């Protein structure tokens, strides 16, 4: 009987560090042929570009498939299944498939798709790995007052979620086989312990939590969990089970801002910090063309926390462009944000 190809679903909220973790997995694959499926919320494929430009021979462009036609959990029939079938038809077939979902995706509908007749005999979900931003959880990003939220639930078990951030975050945890508590270097030990305890309250029994910085976790820890998650859906509750796994992304929006050449990327960083605080922006990411510099400048922001660096030279005939994707809750003042970013 042919061995099923294992697949790992990497989930986690916007900016948690999923792409960093996937990049580390690829760079330390120890000879395994990994195929990557990258899904993004928004029209600018930043994550695929970061992986393809990692400078490691293991990050081959032909092994990276990008899906930008919406959130995978809502487009499994149109986008995901044909992609998996195409990967399975390759010669040689990949040793392992890694799927990085959008930061707003619910993993359960995606896992459920692996039980479809077209692929269930050939591939299995080895595990669902949820990446969590320790600093964001410590700051109360997903539940502004966790004690108050819990008190409301206990008083009224039928109470529906009114916070879309918390809802998506909890669904990602509830489906996980392992949680990576990332950015551990950005909080102190006591805070990390508190966050781990808070996270554990949302997990199914026996789900392990490991800590990391910049997504650096040994692939031997994450690959080979043997969960066969598609056969275990009943134990993975979702806030959207009554809706057959569907959910609405109307709570969120994204748009791309063109900046033109930038003289000083520190100015862009300062603008992002200011705008994120005033407009409650969840995520900003993209690339900047810095005047006089031969290398592409990467900008990554989660709220008011901004990281940036030069990652690789602009390639020929690649067009040098400064483009940032902005993601937030519905109702962002697009005109004000665009004007603010452009200075």
MIPALUM-657506 format. One record per residue: residue in one letter; x, y, z of N, C-alpha, C in turn. Coordinates in steps of 0.1 Angstrom, whole numbers, padded with zeros to 4 digits, always signed. Layout:
# residues N
aXYZXYZXYZ ...
***
This chain:
# residues 343
x+0009-0012+0000+0000+0000+0000+0009+0012+0000 x+0006+0022-0009+0014+0034-0010+0013+0043+0002 x+0024+0047+0007+0025+0056+0019+0018+0069+0015 x+0010+0074+0024+0004+0087+0022+0014+0098+0025 x+0014+0108+0017+0023+0120+0018+0018+0128+0030 x+0026+0131+0040+0021+0140+0051+0021+0154+0047 x+0011+0161+0053+0010+0176+0051+0009+0182+0065 x+0015+0194+0066+0014+0201+0078+0008+0215+0075 x-0003+0218+0083-0010+0230+0081-0004+0240+0092 x+0001+0251+0087+0007+0261+0096-0003+0273+0097 x-0010+0274+0108-0020+0285+0110-0015+0295+0121 x-0022+0305+0123-0018+0315+0132-0022+0329+0127 x-0025+0338+0137-0030+0351+0133-0020+0360+0126 x-0025+0370+0120-0017+0380+0112-0004+0384+0120 x+0007+0382+0114+0020+0387+0120+0025+0378+0131 x+0020+0366+0133+0025+0357+0144+0039+0352+0141 x+0043+0351+0128+0056+0346+0125+0055+0333+0117 x+0044+0330+0110+0042+0318+0102+0053+0317+0091 x+0055+0328+0084+0065+0327+0073+0079+0325+0078 x+0082+0331+0089+0096+0328+0094+0097+0314+0098 x+0087+0308+0104+0087+0294+0108+0089+0285+0095 x+0081+0288+0085+0081+0279+0073+0095+0281+0066 x+0100+0293+0066+0114+0295+0061+0124+0287+0068 x+0123+0286+0081+0133+0279+0089+0131+0264+0086 x+0119+0259+0085+0116+0245+0081+0123+0241+0068 x+0121+0250+0058+0127+0247+0045+0142+0247+0046 x+0148+0257+0053+0163+0258+0054+0169+0246+0061 x+0161+0239+0069+0166+0228+0078+0159+0215+0075 x+0155+0213+0062+0147+0202+0059+0155+0188+0058 x+0168+0189+0059+0177+0177+0059+0174+0168+0047 x+0174+0174+0036+0172+0166+0023+0158+0163+0019 x+0148+0165+0028+0135+0162+0024+0130+0172+0014 x+0122+0167+0004+0116+0176-0006+0103+0182-0001 x+0103+0194+0003+0092+0201+0008+0085+0209-0003 x+0072+0207-0004+0064+0216-0013+0056+0226-0004 x+0056+0238-0008+0049+0249+0000+0037+0254-0007 x+0026+0255+0001+0014+0262-0004+0012+0274+0005 x+0013+0286-0001+0012+0299+0007-0001+0306+0003 x-0009+0309+0013-0022+0316+0011-0021+0330+0018 x-0025+0340+0012-0024+0354+0018-0037+0361+0017 x-0040+0369+0027-0052+0378+0027-0047+0391+0021 x-0051+0394+0009-0046+0407+0003-0040+0403-0010 x-0038+0413-0019-0034+0411-0032-0019+0412-0035 x-0011+0415-0024+0003+0415-0026+0010+0403-0020 x+0016+0395-0028+0022+0382-0023+0035+0384-0016 x+0035+0389-0004+0047+0392+0003+0054+0379+0008 x+0046+0370+0014+0051+0358+0020+0058+0349+0010 x+0052+0347-0002+0059+0339-0012+0072+0346-0016 x+0072+0359-0018+0084+0366-0022+0095+0364-0011 x+0091+0365+0002+0101+0363+0012+0107+0349+0012 x+0099+0339+0009+0104+0325+0009+0113+0323-0003 x+0108+0328-0015+0116+0326-0027+0129+0334-0027 x+0130+0344-0019+0142+0352-0018+0150+0350-0006 x+0149+0338+0000+0156+0335+0012+0171+0332+0010 x+0175+0330-0003+0189+0328-0005+0194+0314-0003 x+0185+0305+0001+0189+0291+0004+0184+0283-0009 x+0193+0274-0013+0190+0265-0024+0177+0256-0022 x+0174+0255-0009+0162+0247-0006+0149+0254-0009 x+0150+0268-0010+0138+0276-0013+0136+0278-0028 x+0133+0267-0035+0132+0268-0049+0118+0273-0053 x+0118+0282-0063+0106+0288-0066+0095+0278-0071 x+0100+0268-0078+0091+0258-0084+0084+0250-0073 x+0089+0250-0060+0083+0243-0049+0074+0251-0041 x+0071+0264-0045+0063+0273-0038+0051+0277-0046 x+0039+0273-0041+0026+0277-0048+0019+0287-0040 x+0016+0298-0046+0009+0309-0040-0006+0310-0044 x-0015+0311-0034-0029+0312-0036-0033+0325-0031 x-0038+0335-0039-0042+0348-0034-0056+0351-0038 x-0064+0341-0042-0078+0343-0046-0088+0342-0034 x-0083+0346-0022-0091+0345-0010-0086+0336+0000 x-0093+0335+0011-0088+0327+0022-0091+0312+0019 x-0081+0304+0021-0082+0290+0017-0094+0283+0024 x-0097+0287+0036-0108+0280+0043-0121+0282+0036 x-0122+0292+0027-0134+0295+0020-0134+0291+0005 x-0122+0287+0000-0121+0284-0014-0114+0270-0016 x-0117+0261-0007-0110+0248-0009-0113+0241-0022 x-0126+0241-0026-0129+0234-0039-0123+0241-0051 x-0123+0254-0051-0118+0261-0063-0103+0262-0064 x-0096+0263-0053-0082+0266-0053-0074+0255-0047 x-0078+0251-0035-0069+0242-0027-0068+0228-0033 x-0079+0222-0036-0079+0208-0041-0071+0207-0054 x-0074+0215-0064-0066+0214-0076-0051+0216-0073 x-0047+0224-0064-0033+0227-0061-0027+0214-0055 x-0034+0208-0045-0029+0195-0039-0028+0184-0050 x-0038+0183-0058-0037+0173-0069-0025+0175-0078 x-0022+0187-0081-0011+0190-0090+0002+0187-0083 x+0003+0189-0070+0015+0186-0063+0017+0171-0062 x+0006+0163-0060+0007+0149-0059+0011+0143-0072 x+0008+0150-0083+0011+0144-0097+0026+0146-0101 x+0033+0154-0093+0047+0156-0096+0056+0144-0095 x+0066+0143-0103+0076+0132-0103+0090+0138-0102 x+0096+0136-0090+0091+0128-0079+0081+0136-0071 x+0073+0129-0063+0063+0136-0055+0071+0142-0043 x+0065+0153-0037+0072+0158-0025+0072+0148-0013 x+0081+0150-0005+0082+0141+0007+0072+0147+0018 x+0069+0160+0018+0061+0166+0028+0055+0179+0022 x+0043+0181+0024+0036+0194+0020+0034+0203+0032 x+0038+0215+0031+0036+0225+0042+0027+0236+0036 x+0016+0238+0043+0006+0248+0039+0005+0259+0049 x+0009+0271+0045+0008+0283+0054-0005+0290+0050 x-0014+0290+0060-0027+0297+0057-0026+0312+0059 x-0036+0318+0054-0038+0333+0057-0039+0334+0072 x-0035+0346+0077-0036+0349+0091-0051+0350+0096 x-0060+0351+0087-0074+0352+0090-0082+0339+0087 x-0075+0328+0084-0081+0316+0080-0085+0307+0092 x-0096+0300+0091-0099+0289+0100-0093+0276+0095 x-0085+0269+0103-0079+0257+0098-0088+0245+0096 x-0099+0244+0104-0107+0232+0103-0113+0229+0090 x-0119+0239+0083-0124+0236+0069-0113+0231+0060 x-0101+0236+0061-0090+0231+0053-0087+0217+0056 x-0086+0213+0069-0083+0200+0073-0094+0190+0068 x-0107+0195+0069-0118+0187+0064-0117+0183+0050 x-0110+0192+0042-0109+0190+0027-0100+0178+0024 x-0091+0174+0034-0083+0163+0032-0090+0150+0033 x-0103+0150+0037-0111+0138+0037-0118+0136+0024 x-0117+0146+0015-0124+0145+0002-0118+0133-0006 x-0127+0126-0014-0123+0113-0021-0111+0116-0030 x-0110+0128-0036-0099+0130-0046-0085+0129-0040 x-0084+0131-0027-0070+0131-0021-0068+0123-0009 x-0079+0118-0003-0078+0112+0010-0069+0099+0011 x-0068+0092-0001-0060+0080-0001-0045+0083-0003 x-0042+0095-0006-0028+0099-0010-0021+0108-0001 x-0028+0115+0007-0022+0125+0016-0030+0126+0029 x-0022+0129+0040-0029+0130+0053-0023+0142+0060 x-0031+0148+0069-0027+0159+0077-0019+0154+0089 x-0006+0155+0087+0003+0151+0098+0002+0159+0110 x-0002+0172+0109-0005+0180+0121-0008+0194+0117 x-0016+0200+0126-0019+0215+0125-0010+0222+0135 x-0002+0231+0131+0007+0239+0139+0002+0253+0140 x-0001+0257+0152-0006+0271+0154+0005+0280+0159 x+0009+0290+0152+0019+0300+0156+0012+0311+0163 x+0017+0314+0175+0011+0325+0184+0022+0336+0187 x+0018+0348+0185+0026+0359+0189+0025+0362+0204 x+0036+0358+0211+0035+0359+0226+0033+0373+0230 x+0040+0382+0224+0039+0396+0228+0025+0402+0225 x+0018+0398+0214+0005+0403+0211-0005+0398+0221 x-0004+0385+0225-0013+0379+0235-0011+0386+0248 x+0002+0388+0252+0005+0395+0265-0001+0409+0265 x-0002+0415+0254-0008+0429+0253-0023+0429+0252 x-0029+0417+0253-0044+0416+0252-0050+0419+0239 x-0042+0416+0228-0047+0419+0215-0060+0411+0211 x-0061+0399+0216-0072+0391+0211-0084+0391+0221 x-0082+0395+0233-0093+0397+0243-0089+0408+0252 x-0094+0420+0249-0090+0432+0257-0091+0430+0272 x-0100+0422+0277-0102+0419+0291-0106+0405+0292 x-0096+0396+0292-0099+0381+0292-0108+0377+0304 x-0106+0383+0316-0114+0379+0327-0129+0383+0325 x-0131+0395+0319-0144+0399+0317-0151+0391+0306 x-0144+0387+0296-0149+0378+0285-0153+0365+0291 x-0145+0359+0299-0148+0346+0305-0160+0347+0315 x-0161+0358+0322-0173+0360+0331-0186+0361+0323 x-0185+0367+0311-0197+0368+0303-0201+0355+0297 x-0191+0347+0294-0194+0333+0289-0200+0325+0299 x-0195+0325+0312-0201+0317+0322-0215+0322+0326 x-0218+0334+0324-0231+0339+0327-0241+0336+0316 x-0236+0335+0304-0245+0332+0293-0237+0323+0283 x-0238+0310+0284-0230+0301+0276-0234+0302+0261 x-0245+0308+0258-0249+0309+0244-0244+0322+0237 x-0237+0330+0245-0232+0343+0241-0223+0341+0229 x-0226+0348+0218-0218+0347+0206-0206+0357+0207 x-0195+0354+0200-0184+0363+0200-0187+0376+0192 x-0183+0387+0198-0185+0400+0191-0171+0405+0187 x-0161+0398+0190-0147+0403+0186-0142+0393+0176 x-0141+0397+0163-0137+0388+0153-0122+0384+0154 x-0114+0392+0161-0100+0388+0163-0100+0376+0172 x-0107+0377+0183-0107+0366+0193-0113+0353+0187 x-0123+0355+0179-0130+0343+0173-0120+0335+0164 x-0113+0343+0155-0104+0336+0146-0092+0330+0154 x-0087+0337+0163-0076+0332+0172-0080+0319+0179 x-0091+0319+0185-0096+0307+0192-0097+0295+0183 x-0103+0297+0171-0105+0286+0162-0092+0280+0158 x-0082+0289+0156-0069+0284+0152-0063+0275+0163 x-0064+0279+0176-0059+0272+0187-0067+0258+0189 x-0080+0259+0187-0088+0247+0190-0086+0236+0180 x-0080+0239+0168-0077+0229+0158-0063+0224+0159 x-0054+0230+0168-0040+0227+0167-0036+0214+0173 x-0026+0208+0168-0019+0196+0174-0006+0200+0181 x-0001+0212+0178+0010+0218+0185+0010+0233+0183 x+0013+0240+0194+0014+0254+0194+0028+0259+0195 x+0032+0268+0186+0045+0275+0187+0043+0289+0193 x+0047+0291+0205+0046+0304+0212+0058+0312+0207 x+0056+0320+0197+0067+0326+0190+0070+0340+0196 x+0081+0346+0192+0086+0359+0197+0088+0359+0212 x+0092+0347+0217+0095+0345+0231+0106+0355+0236 x+0114+0359+0228+0125+0368+0232+0120+0383+0234 x+0108+0385+0231+0102+0399+0232+0095+0401+0245 x+0094+0391+0253+0087+0392+0266+0096+0386+0277 x+0094+0389+0290+0102+0383+0300+0096+0370+0304 x+0104+0363+0312+0100+0349+0316+0087+0347+0322 x+0084+0357+0331+0071+0356+0339+0059+0358+0329 x+0061+0368+0320+0050+0371+0310+0048+0359+0301 x+0059+0352+0297+0059+0341+0288+0051+0329+0295 x+0054+0327+0308+0046+0317+0315+0032+0320+0316 x+0029+0333+0318+0014+0337+0319+0007+0335+0306 x+0014+0339+0295+0008+0337+0282+0006+0322+0279 x+0016+0314+0282+0015+0299+0280+0003+0293+0287 x+0001+0298+0299-0011+0293+0307-0024+0298+0301 x-0024+0310+0296-0036+0315+0290-0039+0307+0277 x-0029+0304+0270-0031+0297+0257-0036+0283+0260 x-0031+0277+0271-0034+0263+0274-0049+0261+0277 x-0055+0272+0281-0070+0271+0284-0078+0269+0271 x-0073+0271+0260-0080+0270+0247-0076+0257+0240 x-0067+0249+0245-0062+0238+0237-0069+0225+0241 x-0069+0216+0232-0074+0202+0234-0064+0195+0243 x-0068+0184+0249-0059+0177+0258-0047+0171+0250 x-0035+0172+0256-0023+0166+0251-0016+0175+0240 x-0022+0186+0237-0015+0195+0227-0004+0202+0234 x+0008+0201+0228+0020+0207+0234+0022+0221+0230 x+0029+0229+0238+0033+0243+0235+0048+0243+0236 x+0054+0248+0225+0068+0250+0225+0071+0265+0222 x+0082+0270+0227+0085+0284+0225+0096+0286+0214 x+0096+0297+0208+0106+0300+0198+0108+0315+0196 x+0119+0318+0190+0121+0332+0186+0124+0332+0170 x+0117+0340+0163+0119+0341+0149+0115+0328+0142 x+0106+0320+0148+0101+0308+0142+0111+0297+0141 x+0122+0297+0149+0132+0287+0149+0129+0275+0158 x+0122+0265+0151+0119+0253+0158+0124+0242+0150 x+0131+0232+0156+0136+0221+0149+0125+0213+0141 x+0127+0212+0128+0117+0204+0120+0113+0191+0125 x+0123+0184+0132+0119+0171+0138+0109+0173+0149 x+0107+0184+0155+0096+0187+0164+0083+0189+0158 x+0083+0195+0146+0070+0199+0140+0065+0190+0129 x+0075+0183+0122+0071+0174+0111+0072+0160+0116 x+0062+0152+0114+0061+0138+0119+0052+0137+0132 x+0042+0145+0133+0033+0144+0145+0024+0132+0144 x+0021+0128+0131+0013+0116+0129-0002+0118+0134 x-0007+0130+0133-0020+0133+0139-0032+0127+0131 x-0030+0126+0118-0041+0122+0109-0053+0131+0112 x-0051+0144+0112-0062+0153+0117-0075+0152+0109 x-0074+0148+0097-0087+0147+0089-0096+0136+0094 x-0091+0127+0102-0099+0116+0108-0103+0119+0122 x-0100+0131+0127-0102+0135+0141-0109+0148+0142 x-0118+0151+0132-0124+0164+0132-0134+0167+0144 x-0140+0156+0149-0150+0158+0159-0143+0164+0172 x-0130+0161+0174-0124+0166+0186-0119+0180+0185 x-0121+0186+0173-0116+0200+0170-0127+0209+0168 x-0133+0214+0179-0144+0223+0178-0141+0237+0172 x-0151+0242+0165-0150+0255+0159-0162+0264+0162 x-0160+0277+0163-0171+0286+0165-0181+0286+0152 x-0176+0280+0141-0184+0280+0129-0189+0266+0125 x-0189+0257+0135-0193+0243+0131-0208+0243+0127 x-0216+0252+0132-0230+0252+0128-0232+0258+0114 x-0221+0264+0109-0222+0270+0096-0214+0261+0086 x-0212+0249+0090-0205+0239+0082-0191+0245+0078 x-0185+0251+0088-0171+0256+0086-0169+0269+0078 x-0180+0274+0073-0178+0287+0065-0178+0298+0075 x-0171+0309+0071-0171+0321+0078-0169+0333+0069 x-0172+0344+0075-0173+0357+0067-0161+0365+0070 x-0154+0370+0060-0142+0379+0062-0146+0393+0060 x-0159+0396+0061-0164+0410+0059-0159+0419+0071 x-0155+0412+0082-0150+0420+0093-0136+0426+0090 x-0130+0422+0080-0116+0426+0077-0115+0432+0063 x-0105+0440+0061-0102+0445+0047-0087+0447+0045 x-0083+0448+0033-0069+0450+0030-0068+0459+0017 x-0058+0466+0016-0055+0473+0003-0040+0476+0002 x-0035+0478-0010-0021+0480-0013-0018+0495-0015 x-0007+0500-0009-0003+0514-0011+0010+0514-0018 x+0010+0522-0029+0023+0524-0037+0029+0537-0031 x+0042+0536-0028+0049+0548-0022+0058+0555-0031 x+0064+0548-0041+0074+0554-0049+0088+0552-0042 x+0099+0556-0048+0112+0555-0042+0112+0562-0028 x+0119+0556-0018+0120+0561-0005+0134+0565-0001 x+0136+0577+0004+0149+0582+0007+0154+0576+0020 x+0145+0575+0030+0149+0570+0043+0138+0560+0048 x+0141+0547+0049+0130+0538+0054+0126+0540+0068 x+0135+0547+0076+0131+0550+0090+0119+0559+0090 x+0118+0568+0080+0106+0577+0079+0093+0568+0077 x+0094+0558+0069+0083+0549+0066+0079+0542+0079 x+0089+0537+0086+0087+0531+0099+0079+0540+0109 x+0084+0552+0110+0077+0562+0119+0063+0564+0115 x+0060+0565+0102+0046+0567+0097+0037+0556+0101 x+0043+0543+0099+0035+0531+0102+0031+0531+0117 x+0041+0534+0125+0038+0534+0140+0027+0544+0143 x+0028+0556+0138+0018+0566+0140+0004+0562+0135 x+0004+0557+0123-0009+0553+0117-0015+0541+0124 x-0007+0532+0128-0012+0520+0134-0019+0523+0147 x-0013+0533+0155-0019+0537+0167-0032+0545+0165 x-0033+0553+0155-0045+0561+0153-0056+0554+0145 x-0053+0544+0137-0063+0538+0129-0065+0523+0133 x-0058+0518+0143-0059+0504+0147-0057+0494+0135 x-0046+0497+0128-0042+0488+0118-0036+0475+0124 x-0040+0463+0118-0035+0451+0124-0022+0447+0118 x-0020+0450+0105-0008+0444+0098-0004+0453+0087 x+0009+0455+0085+0015+0462+0073+0027+0454+0069 x+0028+0450+0056+0040+0443+0052+0042+0446+0037 x+0054+0445+0033+0057+0448+0019+0072+0451+0017 x+0075+0457+0005+0089+0459+0001+0090+0474-0003 x+0102+0479+0000+0105+0493-0002+0117+0495-0011 x+0116+0504-0021+0127+0507-0029+0134+0519-0023 x+0146+0517-0017+0154+0527-0010+0163+0533-0020 x+0162+0546-0022+0171+0554-0032+0186+0551-0029 x+0193+0548-0040+0207+0546-0039+0212+0532-0033 x+0202+0523-0030+0205+0510-0024+0202+0499-0034 x+0211+0490-0036+0209+0479-0046+0199+0468-0041 x+0197+0468-0028+0189+0457-0022+0175+0461-0019 x+0166+0451-0019+0152+0453-0016+0151+0454-0001 x+0142+0463+0004+0140+0465+0018+0127+0460+0023 x+0127+0450+0032+0114+0444+0037+0109+0451+0049 x+0096+0454+0049+0090+0460+0060+0079+0451+0066 x+0079+0448+0078+0069+0440+0085+0064+0447+0098 x+0051+0449+0099+0046+0455+0111+0034+0448+0116 x+0034+0446+0129+0022+0441+0136+0018+0452+0146 x+0006+0458+0143+0003+0470+0151+0013+0480+0150 x+0018+0486+0161+0028+0496+0162+0042+0490+0162 x+0044+0477+0162+0057+0471+0162+0062+0468+0148 x+0073+0475+0144+0078+0475+0131+0092+0468+0130 x+0094+0459+0121+0107+0453+0118+0110+0455+0103 x+0122+0458+0100+0126+0460+0086+0141+0456+0084 x+0144+0452+0072+0157+0448+0068+0159+0447+0053 x+0171+0447+0048+0174+0445+0034+0175+0429+0033 x+0168+0424+0023+0169+0409+0022+0177+0404+0010 x+0176+0411-0002+0183+0406-0013+0184+0417-0023 x+0193+0416-0033+0194+0426-0044+0181+0425-0052 x+0177+0437-0058+0167+0437-0068+0172+0429-0080 x+0164+0420-0085+0168+0412-0096+0164+0419-0109 x+0171+0415-0119+0168+0420-0133+0160+0409-0140 x+0149+0412-0146+0144+0426-0149+0133+0430-0139 x+0134+0426-0127+0124+0429-0116+0123+0445-0115 x+0110+0449-0114+0108+0464-0113+0109+0468-0098 x+0117+0478-0096+0119+0483-0082+0106+0491-0079 x+0099+0486-0069+0086+0493-0065+0085+0493-0049 x+0080+0503-0044+0077+0504-0029+0062+0501-0028 x+0058+0489-0023+0044+0486-0021+0042+0479-0007 x+0032+0484-0001+0028+0479+0013+0014+0475+0013 x+0011+0463+0018-0003+0459+0020-0007+0462+0034 x-0019+0468+0036-0024+0472+0049-0036+0464+0052 x-0037+0458+0064-0048+0449+0068-0053+0454+0081 x-0066+0454+0082-0073+0458+0095-0087+0455+0095 x-0094+0458+0106-0108+0456+0107-0116+0465+0097 x-0127+0461+0092-0135+0468+0083-0137+0482+0087 x-0136+0492+0078-0139+0506+0081-0126+0514+0082 x-0115+0509+0078-0103+0516+0078-0104+0529+0069 x-0098+0540+0074-0099+0552+0066-0087+0551+0056 x-0091+0546+0044-0081+0543+0034-0073+0555+0030 x-0081+0566+0027-0075+0578+0022-0065+0584+0032 x-0069+0584+0045-0060+0590+0055-0047+0581+0056 x-0049+0568+0056-0037+0559+0057-0028+0560+0045 x-0034+0560+0033-0025+0562+0021-0018+0575+0022 x-0024+0586+0025-0018+0599+0026-0007+0599+0037 x-0010+0592+0048+0000+0592+0059+0012+0584+0055 x+0010+0573+0048+0022+0564+0045+0031+0571+0034 x+0024+0579+0026+0032+0586+0015+0039+0598+0021 x+0034+0603+0032+0041+0615+0038+0037+0628+0031 
***
